[in-house]
Amino acid sequence: MQRMMLTSKIHRATVTDTCLHYEGSIGVDITILKEANILEGEQVQIYNINNAKRFETYTIQEAPNSGKIVLYGAAARLAEPGDLIIIAAFALIEDKECQNFSPIKINVDKNNQIIKK
């Protein structure tokens, strides 16, 4: 049996911009994507802490260390710059591997810089 498990979470990222007239996706600073082990084009779920809206999209890369978190296309209607969001990635994992599996959890500050623990 396989279970859908959280693999990566970027917690309390701040939306820096929105761009309605675009194909659609979420742009994330590539430094954060790499730390979270999320690939460009990977499906993610977005949870808006400010308005409780939830949606799925895919990632694209923004410039390294830019702190950019940009919602493109239809997703631009679901958040405003300054909103706090959670970005979550999931994968199917074999049941026997779930017991020892730990997701990657990344915390960022108000400027979307990674908080090292």
DABELBEL-V188946 format. One line per field, one symbol per residue. burial: 1 if it has 24 or more other ideal C-beta (glycine too) atoms within 12 Angstrom, else 0. Layout:
burial: ???
This chain:
burial: 000001111111111111100001111111111011010001011111000000101111110000111111001101100011111110100000000000010101000101000
